[in-house]
Amino acid sequence: MITFNKPYLTGKETQYIEEAVRSMHISGNGIFTKKCQQFFEQKYGFKKCLLTTSCTDALEMCAILADIQPNDEVIIPSYTFVSTALAFVRQGAKIVFADSEANNPNIDADKIEALITPKTKAIVPVHYAGAACDMEKIMQIAEKYNLLVIEDAAQAIDSFYCRGAINRAPTQRALGSIGHLAAFSFHETKNIISGEGGMLVVNDERFVRRAEIIWEKGTNRAEFFRGEVNKYGWVDTGSSFLPSEIIAAFLWAQIEHLDDIQNRRKILWNLYYSNLLGFENLTGLGLPNIPSYATNNAHMFYLTCNSLDERTKLIAYLKEYEVLAVFHYLSLHSSDFYAQKHDGRKLPNCDKFADCLVRLPMFYELKKEEIEKICNVIKKFYEK
């Protein structure tokens, strides 16, 4: 069976975990945590990074930092993982769902402004499959209405936005460095992993100090350990968001091999694309659409079928040939939990992706011959 995902180990994970254990500081915010955070700040220009136990935790920190209050409105795409919405629902927010673009699952930036009301507090673009949303448009809208932008960059490590000049900055900006806040995931399905794990990115100076306090259970403990205060205490709300040094040690082993991992994944992605390019013209099958302003971090290779029935049959057919392909999100606006709270607008593009998108196997150790087999099975299915 060609599985959908296989976590890649660089070989240094257990060595660094042992080093963390021997250091006698395994509770978090130790040497490996600091090394990981400093790496991301220096490589991608993030102002402040804080590792978290998950991307969900990072998003919850974003919701707290944004001071989301009951009945505040937050605009998010409907085609996303539940954590994107849940972080703000927990604060009592009303979620206002936006549709996807017609040719890729990202939020349609041209439809955001019509959703803004006096209660709107934040926009949360999700960079699906690591491809950038139209951040220039989104930031312009946010500035016009004095809104916060929180990037859900769970899938977007080492990916960039490349159009125009946001706030007169360089034309290429790392995803996660553009909004006021951002959240990343290091779940085992992501490009670099720590099993479970995530990271909060703070790009707005207003939130830097409070982020660290919320991260440390509402205390100024981090300031105490840096010698900035002579004792620490409870000064704000917060929770235990920081991961153990064992998780950070695992992640550091992955970070050391980031370029190799990325290069390999891009080779695999391009193999899929070159094998299927042109075939979509005969079948109506959709290949991934990477906007001109986005780079491709090869997080995912997906296809868009013509119907739910077609996708169901394709997944079953691939499984007959021992290939595990999977669908992805269901539309959140029609979920059991939130359907009655949604305002009733139709969101046809995100519903299309919910019904028709299928993800193909994508992991470091996937072989060229396996990709060729998968593509041949897909072609055989449509020829039938």
N, C-alpha and C positions, 0 to 999 in steps of 0.2 A: 504494500500500500504506500503510495506517495502521500504523506500526510500534509495537512494544510500548513502547519507550522512546526518547526523544530528549534528549540532554543540553542543558540550557538555559544559555546564556551571557548574562550581564548587559551585556557590552560593556566592562567595566573589567578583565577578566582579563589581557589582553595588556599593558595599560598598567601594571598593578601588577607583572607579571612583569618588564617592562623596568626598572621602578624597583628591583626586587630585584637585578637583574643590575648595574645602575649603582652600587648601593650597595657592590659588591665584597664582599658577604657573602651568599653563596648556598648555603652548606653546611648551614644549619639553625640554629634557635634565634636568629634575628635579629629584626628589627623586626616583620616580618609574623607570624612565629610568636608573638611576645609579644602582638601586638594580638589575634590570634584567641583565644589562651588567656584573656586578660583579659576579652574579650567574653563568653565562655561562663561564666566564673566569676561575673561581675557580673550577667548576665541571668538565669541559672538557679540561682544559689546553690551552685554546685559549689565545694568547698574548694580543689582543685588540679586544673588541667587540663594535660595534656601531649599535644601533637599527635604522631601516629605515622604511619608510612607506610601503615598499613592498620588496619582493625578487628581483623583477625587478630593483628597485632602487639600491639595494646592488650590483647587477651585473653591473649596469651602473657605479657605483663607482669603481668596480674592473677594468673596461675597462679604466677609466680615470687614475687610479693609475698605471696600466700596461703601460701607455703612448702609447696606441694603435693609430697608425697613418694611414692615407689613404694608402691602398695597403698592409699593414701588413696582414699576414695570421694567422688565429686562427683556431685550430682544435677542432671541437665539434662533438658529435654524431648527426646523423640526426633524431634519434628517441628521441625527447625531446620537451619541450614546447618552443614556439617561443621566449620567453624572453632570453633564453640562447644565442641565436644567435643575437637577436635584440640589446642587449647591446653593442655588438662589431660592428655591422653594422652601428650604429649611429656614431661611431668613424671613419667610412670609411673603416673598415677592409674587407678583402676577407675571407669568411667562407669556410673552407675546411671540408667537412662532412666525418665522419668515420662511418663504419658499426657497428652494434651491435654484441655481441657474438651470437653464434648459439643457446645457451640454456638459455640466459636471455637478457633483453634489454640493459644492460650496454655496453658502448663502448668497443670494442675488442682491448685490449692493444697491442696485437701482430701485429695489423695492423696500428699502429700509426706511427712508424718510417719511413715507406715507404711514408708517406704523408708530411714529413718535407722537407722544402726547405730553402734557405737562407733568405726568407722573413717571415718564421714562427716566431711568437712572443710568442704564448701561447697555452697551451692545456687545455681544459675545460671538465674534466670528470663529468658526471652527475650520481649521485648515485640513480638509479631508484628504486622506492619502498623502499628506505632506505637501500638497500643492497649495500655494498661497491664495487666500481670498483677495479681493481687490482692495488692499489696505489703504491705498491713497484715497479712494472714494469714501471709504468707511471713516477714516480719520478726519476728512473734511466735514463730513456730516456730524461727527462727534464734536468737533470744534464749534461748528455753527450752533449747536443746541446745548453746548456745555455738558456733554455726556462722557462717561468713562468707557474706554474700550478694553475689554479683557479677552486676550487671545487664548482660545483653547487650542494649544499647539501639541496636543497629546501625541500626534503622529508625525510631527513636523521637525524633529531634530535635524540639524544640518541642512535646512532648506531656507530659501531666500525669496524676498520680494524684489523685483528688479525694474519697476516702471516709475518714471518721474522722480521727484525729489520731495520726500515727506519732510516738512519743516526744514527745507533747505539742507537736508542730510544727504550723504552719499546715495547714489541711485540704487545700490544693492544693500538691502538690510536683512539681517537674519530674522526669520519668523520667530516671534516671541520677544523681539526687541523694539517693536513698533508701538504696540498698545501700552496703556498705562501699567497693566499687569498681564501676566501670562502664566500658563500652567502646562507642564510637560509630563509625559508618562514614560516610565522605564519597565512597564509590564513585560512579561516574557514574550509577547507577540510583537514588540516594538523593535526598532533597528538596533539600539543598544539597550541592555536589560539589567535588571537586578532582581528578577523574579516578580516581586511587587515593588513599586517605588515611583516617585514622582519628584517634581521640582516646581517651586514657585519662583517666578521672575518678577522683580519689581523694577520698573523703569522710571517711575515718578518719585522724585525725592521726598514728596509729602508722605509716602507710605513706608519708607525704608525702616525707620526706627520702630514703628508700630508693628510691622510685619515680624520682626525678630521677637518682639514681646508676645505676640499671639502664638508664634511658633514654639515658644518656651512656656506654654501653659499660663499665659497672662502675666508672667513675671519678667523682671529685668535681669534675669540670671546671666544672660550672655554678657551684658555690660559689666556685671560683677566679676566674671572670669577674665575679662579683658582689663580689669583694674580701673574701670571708669567710675564705679561706685563702690563704697566700702561695705555694703550689704545689699541683698536683693530681697524683693517682696512682691506681693500681688498688686499689680498696677493697672490691669486691663483684663478684658475677656480673652479667652484663648483655649487651647487644648494641647494634647501631646501629639503634635504633628510631625516632629522630627524622627527620622528612622534611626535604627541602631547602626553602630559602626560596621557591623557584619554586612548589612545591606550596602553601605557606602563602599566597603572594601571590594565587594563583588562588582559594583558599578565602576570603580576605578580600573579594574582589569579590562572592562569593556571599553572605557574611554581611551585607554592606551592603544587600542586597536580600531578606533573609530574610522580612520581613513581607509584601512583595509576592508572593514565591514562595508562601508559605503561604496567603495569601488566594486566589490564583489556583487552587491545587491544591484547596482546599476547595470552591470554586465548581464545579470539574469533578467532584469526588467527589459532591457533592449533586445534580448533573445526572444522573449515573448512577443514583443511589439513587431520585430522584423518577421517572425514566423506567421503572424496573423494580419499584417498590414496588407490591405487590398482585399482580403477575404470578407471584410465587413461590407464591402460594396455589393457582394453577392447575396448577403444574408440579412442585412439590416442590423447586424450585431455591432454594438458600440464599443470602441476601444477607449482607453483612458484619454481624457482631454486635459492637457497641461496648458493653461493660459500663457500667453506670450510674456506676461509679467512675472511668471513663476518659474522656479527651478524644480527639478524632480529629484527627491531624495530616495526614490525607489522603496518607499515603505510598503507599497501594495501594488499588485497588478489585478485589475478588475475588468470585467466585461459587463455591458448592459444589454440584456436580452430584449426581445420584442414584447414579451408578456410574462405574467407570473407563471402560466402553464408551461411556457417554453423553458423558463429558468428551472422549474421543478424537474422537468424531464431531462434537461441538460445535466443538472447535478446528479440525478439518478444514473444517467448514462455514464458519466465520468466515474462514478462509484463502481459500476460494473467492471470497469477497466482498472480498478484499484487506484483511483485518483480522488482525493478528498477535497472537493471545492465546497464553499459555504456562502450563504447569503450574509447580509449584514444587518443594518438597523431597520427597525420598524418605525414608522412615522410617530413621533411623540405626541403630536396634536390629536391623534386618534387612539392613543393608548388607553387602557382601562382606567388608569389613575387620573389622566388629565383631560380626557375627551369632553367631559361635561363643563370643564372650566375654559375650554377653548372657545373663541368667539364665533366659530362656525365658518370662517373663511375656508375656501378650498385651496389646497396647496398641491397642485397637480404634479409639479416636478419632483418634489420630495417623495410623493406617493409612487411616482414612476420608479425612482431609484430603490425605494423600499420593496417594490414588487419585482424588479427586473435585474438589479445589480447582483453579480456573483463574483466572489473573490477566488482567485486561483492560488495554488501553493506558492509560497514565497519565503525562502529562508536561505541562509548563507551556504549550507551544504547541498542545496539543490543542484543537480547535475544538468549539463547541457542536454544529454540524451533524455532525461526525464522531461524537460521542457518541450523538447521536440515531440515526445510521446503525447504529452498533454495536448499540444496544439493539433496533432494529427487526430486524436480522439475527438476533439471539438469539430474539426473539419468533417470527420466521418459522420458525426451526429447530424450536421446540417445537410450533408449530401443525402442522408437517408430521408 
